[in-house]
Amino acid sequence: MPGGGQPLPQRRLAPAPVSRPPALAVFAYASLVDAQSAAETLGREVEVTPARLPGWRRRWTIARDNLDSEKCFARTDDGSLPHFCLGLNLEPAATDGDEAPNGGLIEVTMAELRRLDLRDIRYRRADVTDAVTELPSGIGRAFAYAARPERFAPTPPEDAVILTNYQRTVEAAFDALGAGQLDLYRRTTQPPPVPVIEGILVDDRIPEGNPRAW
């Protein structure tokens, strides 16, 4: 020790800051806007933040083969089985004048995105980061689900229907999203191109956490 004095205190280095990757989000535009439905899939409480998606449009152009999929619905009035059930889909806007659909952002992890892939098995993920409005600070990438080519039905197939429970859930979710959101949803959504019917689940091989009411 210099000069016989006390030892100099050792200098402790501050820990290096932990670099966290930017968060991910999914743009919900149909049944996933319903926080309860999203929570059932993700296994946690979900917060849905209103947003819009310029450059896209919302139409009834995804078709599920009701006779050959993981769930089958019958008409409640006569028990017959419709061949196809239509769902809402995102498509690139047809013209610059198409009004941007509204929806909600849900922050997710990569593992949760993979869980949503299972929920939306007839869709595939599209990166819409550059299109989303009101992207919260800290969100690095945003995704939305659009129909797989083999499920895309720009013209409804014969004997296609829309299930009332699906339409009802979507509209209730937008009504709960905030003032004016339901009106905006209706204004930016194609009117149903096929009959809307009451249906009942009669056969299923539905993965846990996936919707059972439509």
Short mmCIF file of the C-alpha atoms (twelve columns), coordinates in Angstrom:
data_MODEL
# 
_entry.id   MODEL 
# 
loop_
_atom_site.group_PDB 
_atom_site.id 
_atom_site.type_symbol 
_atom_site.label_atom_id 
_atom_site.label_alt_id 
_atom_site.label_comp_id 
_atom_site.label_asym_id 
_atom_site.label_seq_id 
_atom_site.Cartn_x 
_atom_site.Cartn_y 
_atom_site.Cartn_z 
_atom_site.pdbx_PDB_model_num 
ATOM 1   C CA . MET A 1   0.000   0.000   0.000   1 
ATOM 2   C CA . PRO A 2   1.509   3.366   -0.972  1 
ATOM 3   C CA . GLY A 3   2.753   5.346   2.040   1 
ATOM 4   C CA . GLY A 4   1.352   2.772   4.469   1 
ATOM 5   C CA . GLY A 5   -2.182  4.222   4.152   1 
ATOM 6   C CA . GLN A 6   -5.509  2.471   3.853   1 
ATOM 7   C CA . PRO A 7   -6.181  0.376   0.711   1 
ATOM 8   C CA . LEU A 8   -7.989  2.232   -2.014  1 
ATOM 9   C CA . PRO A 9   -11.613 1.099   -2.442  1 
ATOM 10  C CA . GLN A 10  -12.208 -1.020  -5.483  1 
ATOM 11  C CA . ARG A 11  -14.317 0.678   -8.107  1 
ATOM 12  C CA . ARG A 12  -17.400 -1.319  -9.072  1 
ATOM 13  C CA . LEU A 13  -18.464 -1.146  -12.667 1 
ATOM 14  C CA . ALA A 14  -22.161 -0.528  -13.328 1 
ATOM 15  C CA . PRO A 15  -23.826 -3.440  -15.079 1 
ATOM 16  C CA . ALA A 16  -24.259 -2.957  -18.791 1 
ATOM 17  C CA . PRO A 17  -27.834 -1.998  -19.732 1 
ATOM 18  C CA . VAL A 18  -29.934 -4.892  -20.970 1 
ATOM 19  C CA . SER A 19  -31.024 -4.373  -24.554 1 
ATOM 20  C CA . ARG A 20  -34.594 -5.548  -25.031 1 
ATOM 21  C CA . PRO A 21  -35.882 -6.311  -28.496 1 
ATOM 22  C CA . PRO A 22  -38.772 -4.133  -29.714 1 
ATOM 23  C CA . ALA A 23  -42.212 -5.463  -28.815 1 
ATOM 24  C CA . LEU A 24  -44.543 -7.137  -31.302 1 
ATOM 25  C CA . ALA A 25  -48.212 -6.502  -31.950 1 
ATOM 26  C CA . VAL A 26  -51.038 -7.998  -33.966 1 
ATOM 27  C CA . PHE A 27  -53.632 -5.853  -35.733 1 
ATOM 28  C CA . ALA A 28  -57.016 -7.416  -34.924 1 
ATOM 29  C CA . TYR A 29  -59.858 -6.552  -37.282 1 
ATOM 30  C CA . ALA A 30  -62.575 -9.164  -36.610 1 
ATOM 31  C CA . SER A 31  -63.251 -11.619 -33.762 1 
ATOM 32  C CA . LEU A 32  -59.821 -11.039 -32.218 1 
ATOM 33  C CA . VAL A 33  -60.942 -7.496  -31.357 1 
ATOM 34  C CA . ASP A 34  -63.074 -9.183  -28.676 1 
ATOM 35  C CA . ALA A 35  -60.760 -9.042  -25.653 1 
ATOM 36  C CA . GLN A 36  -62.383 -12.051 -24.006 1 
ATOM 37  C CA . SER A 37  -61.979 -14.203 -27.104 1 
ATOM 38  C CA . ALA A 38  -58.356 -13.116 -27.503 1 
ATOM 39  C CA . ALA A 39  -57.719 -13.838 -23.811 1 
ATOM 40  C CA . GLU A 40  -59.088 -17.361 -24.171 1 
ATOM 41  C CA . THR A 41  -56.539 -17.998 -26.907 1 
ATOM 42  C CA . LEU A 42  -53.557 -16.312 -25.241 1 
ATOM 43  C CA . GLY A 43  -54.325 -17.424 -21.681 1 
ATOM 44  C CA . ARG A 44  -54.041 -13.935 -20.194 1 
ATOM 45  C CA . GLU A 45  -55.855 -10.627 -19.996 1 
ATOM 46  C CA . VAL A 46  -55.688 -8.661  -23.221 1 
ATOM 47  C CA . GLU A 47  -55.734 -4.928  -23.904 1 
ATOM 48  C CA . VAL A 48  -56.931 -3.828  -27.333 1 
ATOM 49  C CA . THR A 49  -55.815 -0.380  -28.528 1 
ATOM 50  C CA . PRO A 50  -57.779 1.201   -31.418 1 
ATOM 51  C CA . ALA A 51  -55.882 1.630   -34.687 1 
ATOM 52  C CA . ARG A 52  -56.473 1.677   -38.435 1 
ATOM 53  C CA . LEU A 53  -54.819 0.055   -41.431 1 
ATOM 54  C CA . PRO A 54  -54.549 2.266   -44.539 1 
ATOM 55  C CA . GLY A 55  -53.867 0.447   -47.784 1 
ATOM 56  C CA . TRP A 56  -56.114 -2.488  -46.864 1 
ATOM 57  C CA . ARG A 57  -59.810 -3.319  -46.925 1 
ATOM 58  C CA . ARG A 58  -62.045 -5.720  -44.944 1 
ATOM 59  C CA . ARG A 59  -64.273 -8.167  -46.826 1 
ATOM 60  C CA . TRP A 60  -66.068 -11.499 -46.388 1 
ATOM 61  C CA . THR A 61  -63.580 -13.397 -48.519 1 
ATOM 62  C CA . ILE A 62  -62.275 -16.306 -46.485 1 
ATOM 63  C CA . ALA A 63  -64.106 -19.625 -46.792 1 
ATOM 64  C CA . ARG A 64  -63.977 -22.510 -44.331 1 
ATOM 65  C CA . ASP A 65  -65.126 -25.868 -45.658 1 
ATOM 66  C CA . ASN A 66  -67.772 -26.669 -43.064 1 
ATOM 67  C CA . LEU A 67  -67.849 -30.337 -44.106 1 
ATOM 68  C CA . ASP A 68  -64.105 -30.918 -43.919 1 
ATOM 69  C CA . SER A 69  -62.447 -28.862 -41.205 1 
ATOM 70  C CA . GLU A 70  -61.836 -28.959 -37.461 1 
ATOM 71  C CA . LYS A 71  -65.390 -27.773 -36.746 1 
ATOM 72  C CA . CYS A 72  -68.772 -28.317 -38.363 1 
ATOM 73  C CA . PHE A 73  -71.945 -26.294 -37.824 1 
ATOM 74  C CA . ALA A 74  -75.539 -27.182 -38.659 1 
ATOM 75  C CA . ARG A 75  -78.408 -24.789 -39.293 1 
ATOM 76  C CA . THR A 76  -80.450 -24.568 -36.103 1 
ATOM 77  C CA . ASP A 77  -83.760 -24.388 -37.983 1 
ATOM 78  C CA . ASP A 78  -83.554 -27.624 -39.985 1 
ATOM 79  C CA . GLY A 79  -80.276 -29.311 -39.004 1 
ATOM 80  C CA . SER A 80  -78.837 -29.155 -42.528 1 
ATOM 81  C CA . LEU A 81  -75.112 -28.579 -43.045 1 
ATOM 82  C CA . PRO A 82  -73.995 -25.598 -45.126 1 
ATOM 83  C CA . HIS A 83  -70.954 -26.372 -47.231 1 
ATOM 84  C CA . PHE A 84  -68.970 -23.233 -46.426 1 
ATOM 85  C CA . CYS A 85  -68.784 -20.640 -43.649 1 
ATOM 86  C CA . LEU A 86  -67.400 -17.239 -44.581 1 
ATOM 87  C CA . GLY A 87  -65.211 -15.099 -42.352 1 
ATOM 88  C CA . LEU A 88  -63.754 -11.628 -42.520 1 
ATOM 89  C CA . ASN A 89  -60.485 -11.102 -44.315 1 
ATOM 90  C CA . LEU A 90  -58.001 -8.331  -45.030 1 
ATOM 91  C CA . GLU A 91  -57.136 -7.600  -48.656 1 
ATOM 92  C CA . PRO A 92  -54.970 -4.906  -50.208 1 
ATOM 93  C CA . ALA A 93  -57.140 -1.896  -50.970 1 
ATOM 94  C CA . ALA A 94  -58.577 -1.888  -54.473 1 
ATOM 95  C CA . THR A 95  -58.270 1.888   -54.912 1 
ATOM 96  C CA . ASP A 96  -56.699 4.820   -53.112 1 
ATOM 97  C CA . GLY A 97  -60.220 5.862   -52.163 1 
ATOM 98  C CA . ASP A 98  -60.921 2.766   -50.031 1 
ATOM 99  C CA . GLU A 99  -61.413 3.907   -46.443 1 
ATOM 100 C CA . ALA A 100 -58.977 2.235   -44.054 1 
ATOM 101 C CA . PRO A 101 -60.535 -0.449  -41.853 1 
ATOM 102 C CA . ASN A 102 -60.441 0.070   -38.116 1 
ATOM 103 C CA . GLY A 103 -59.341 -2.498  -35.598 1 
ATOM 104 C CA . GLY A 104 -57.222 -2.913  -32.502 1 
ATOM 105 C CA . LEU A 105 -53.587 -3.575  -31.657 1 
ATOM 106 C CA . ILE A 106 -52.705 -6.322  -29.188 1 
ATOM 107 C CA . GLU A 107 -49.139 -6.521  -27.900 1 
ATOM 108 C CA . VAL A 108 -47.846 -10.096 -28.119 1 
ATOM 109 C CA . THR A 109 -44.734 -12.204 -27.765 1 
ATOM 110 C CA . MET A 110 -43.354 -14.370 -30.548 1 
ATOM 111 C CA . ALA A 111 -44.676 -17.439 -28.719 1 
ATOM 112 C CA . GLU A 112 -48.134 -15.828 -28.605 1 
ATOM 113 C CA . LEU A 113 -47.945 -15.083 -32.327 1 
ATOM 114 C CA . ARG A 114 -47.378 -18.767 -32.931 1 
ATOM 115 C CA . ARG A 115 -50.448 -19.498 -30.805 1 
ATOM 116 C CA . LEU A 116 -52.456 -17.075 -32.937 1 
ATOM 117 C CA . ASP A 117 -51.168 -18.893 -36.031 1 
ATOM 118 C CA . LEU A 118 -52.997 -21.947 -34.699 1 
ATOM 119 C CA . ARG A 119 -56.166 -19.958 -34.066 1 
ATOM 120 C CA . ASP A 120 -56.074 -18.441 -37.545 1 
ATOM 121 C CA . ILE A 121 -55.070 -21.596 -39.396 1 
ATOM 122 C CA . ARG A 122 -56.747 -20.469 -42.627 1 
ATOM 123 C CA . TYR A 123 -54.771 -17.222 -42.580 1 
ATOM 124 C CA . ARG A 124 -51.128 -16.327 -42.784 1 
ATOM 125 C CA . ARG A 125 -49.270 -13.506 -41.112 1 
ATOM 126 C CA . ALA A 126 -48.494 -10.312 -43.011 1 
ATOM 127 C CA . ASP A 127 -46.133 -7.628  -41.752 1 
ATOM 128 C CA . VAL A 128 -48.161 -4.401  -41.613 1 
ATOM 129 C CA . THR A 129 -45.804 -2.328  -39.460 1 
ATOM 130 C CA . ASP A 130 -45.523 0.497   -41.977 1 
ATOM 131 C CA . ALA A 131 -49.292 0.674   -42.531 1 
ATOM 132 C CA . VAL A 132 -50.654 0.764   -38.970 1 
ATOM 133 C CA . THR A 133 -51.718 4.129   -37.619 1 
ATOM 134 C CA . GLU A 134 -51.334 5.014   -33.935 1 
ATOM 135 C CA . LEU A 135 -48.510 2.482   -33.505 1 
ATOM 136 C CA . PRO A 136 -47.612 2.727   -29.784 1 
ATOM 137 C CA . SER A 137 -44.087 3.605   -28.736 1 
ATOM 138 C CA . GLY A 138 -41.987 0.511   -28.217 1 
ATOM 139 C CA . ILE A 139 -43.757 -1.627  -30.817 1 
ATOM 140 C CA . GLY A 140 -41.172 -2.666  -33.368 1 
ATOM 141 C CA . ARG A 141 -43.267 -4.830  -35.691 1 
ATOM 142 C CA . ALA A 142 -46.986 -5.335  -36.270 1 
ATOM 143 C CA . PHE A 143 -48.686 -8.219  -38.038 1 
ATOM 144 C CA . ALA A 144 -52.146 -8.954  -39.391 1 
ATOM 145 C CA . TYR A 145 -53.729 -12.157 -40.635 1 
ATOM 146 C CA . ALA A 146 -54.872 -12.424 -44.258 1 
ATOM 147 C CA . ALA A 147 -56.352 -15.426 -46.049 1 
ATOM 148 C CA . ARG A 148 -54.141 -18.161 -47.397 1 
ATOM 149 C CA . PRO A 149 -54.480 -18.375 -51.195 1 
ATOM 150 C CA . GLU A 150 -56.311 -21.700 -51.038 1 
ATOM 151 C CA . ARG A 151 -58.890 -20.228 -48.631 1 
ATOM 152 C CA . PHE A 152 -59.373 -16.916 -50.416 1 
ATOM 153 C CA . ALA A 153 -62.846 -16.678 -51.961 1 
ATOM 154 C CA . PRO A 154 -63.356 -13.326 -53.749 1 
ATOM 155 C CA . THR A 155 -66.684 -14.724 -54.988 1 
ATOM 156 C CA . PRO A 156 -68.618 -16.697 -52.353 1 
ATOM 157 C CA . PRO A 157 -68.754 -20.424 -53.126 1 
ATOM 158 C CA . GLU A 158 -72.112 -22.099 -53.558 1 
ATOM 159 C CA . ASP A 159 -73.965 -22.904 -50.329 1 
ATOM 160 C CA . ALA A 160 -71.938 -20.469 -48.221 1 
ATOM 161 C CA . VAL A 161 -73.251 -18.779 -45.078 1 
ATOM 162 C CA . ILE A 162 -72.093 -16.464 -42.307 1 
ATOM 163 C CA . LEU A 163 -72.707 -17.614 -38.747 1 
ATOM 164 C CA . THR A 164 -74.717 -15.175 -36.652 1 
ATOM 165 C CA . ASN A 165 -72.537 -15.806 -33.595 1 
ATOM 166 C CA . TYR A 166 -69.485 -14.674 -35.508 1 
ATOM 167 C CA . GLN A 167 -71.098 -11.497 -36.816 1 
ATOM 168 C CA . ARG A 168 -72.603 -10.738 -33.407 1 
ATOM 169 C CA . THR A 169 -69.287 -11.195 -31.604 1 
ATOM 170 C CA . VAL A 170 -67.413 -8.967  -34.038 1 
ATOM 171 C CA . GLU A 171 -69.948 -6.147  -33.855 1 
ATOM 172 C CA . ALA A 172 -70.115 -6.313  -30.042 1 
ATOM 173 C CA . ALA A 173 -66.312 -6.161  -29.899 1 
ATOM 174 C CA . PHE A 174 -66.183 -3.009  -32.005 1 
ATOM 175 C CA . ASP A 175 -68.971 -1.457  -29.969 1 
ATOM 176 C CA . ALA A 176 -66.862 -2.059  -26.833 1 
ATOM 177 C CA . LEU A 177 -63.703 -0.719  -28.492 1 
ATOM 178 C CA . GLY A 178 -64.808 2.886   -28.156 1 
ATOM 179 C CA . ALA A 179 -67.172 5.612   -29.290 1 
ATOM 180 C CA . GLY A 180 -67.836 5.499   -33.021 1 
ATOM 181 C CA . GLN A 181 -65.857 2.304   -33.593 1 
ATOM 182 C CA . LEU A 182 -68.876 0.165   -34.469 1 
ATOM 183 C CA . ASP A 183 -70.136 2.712   -37.003 1 
ATOM 184 C CA . LEU A 184 -66.655 2.899   -38.498 1 
ATOM 185 C CA . TYR A 185 -66.469 -0.897  -38.652 1 
ATOM 186 C CA . ARG A 186 -69.753 -1.055  -40.559 1 
ATOM 187 C CA . ARG A 187 -68.658 1.714   -42.907 1 
ATOM 188 C CA . THR A 188 -65.360 -0.004  -43.737 1 
ATOM 189 C CA . THR A 189 -66.683 -3.567  -44.077 1 
ATOM 190 C CA . GLN A 190 -68.285 -5.224  -47.086 1 
ATOM 191 C CA . PRO A 191 -71.956 -6.058  -46.398 1 
ATOM 192 C CA . PRO A 192 -72.562 -9.808  -45.936 1 
ATOM 193 C CA . PRO A 193 -72.729 -11.338 -49.450 1 
ATOM 194 C CA . VAL A 194 -74.465 -14.539 -48.281 1 
ATOM 195 C CA . PRO A 195 -77.218 -15.434 -45.763 1 
ATOM 196 C CA . VAL A 196 -76.427 -14.915 -42.084 1 
ATOM 197 C CA . ILE A 197 -77.768 -17.905 -40.163 1 
ATOM 198 C CA . GLU A 198 -78.023 -19.291 -36.660 1 
ATOM 199 C CA . GLY A 199 -75.805 -22.342 -36.341 1 
ATOM 200 C CA . ILE A 200 -74.936 -24.976 -33.780 1 
ATOM 201 C CA . LEU A 201 -71.659 -26.865 -33.430 1 
ATOM 202 C CA . VAL A 202 -72.259 -30.549 -34.228 1 
ATOM 203 C CA . ASP A 203 -68.742 -31.906 -34.684 1 
ATOM 204 C CA . ASP A 204 -65.325 -30.619 -33.667 1 
ATOM 205 C CA . ARG A 205 -61.623 -31.270 -33.407 1 
ATOM 206 C CA . ILE A 206 -60.979 -27.713 -32.238 1 
ATOM 207 C CA . PRO A 207 -57.596 -26.926 -30.618 1 
ATOM 208 C CA . GLU A 208 -57.852 -25.678 -27.047 1 
ATOM 209 C CA . GLY A 209 -58.294 -21.913 -26.954 1 
ATOM 210 C CA . ASN A 210 -59.701 -21.650 -30.468 1 
ATOM 211 C CA . PRO A 211 -63.257 -20.266 -30.873 1 
ATOM 212 C CA . ARG A 212 -66.069 -22.784 -30.601 1 
ATOM 213 C CA . ALA A 213 -69.054 -20.485 -31.189 1 
ATOM 214 C CA . TRP A 214 -68.390 -19.894 -34.901 1 
# 
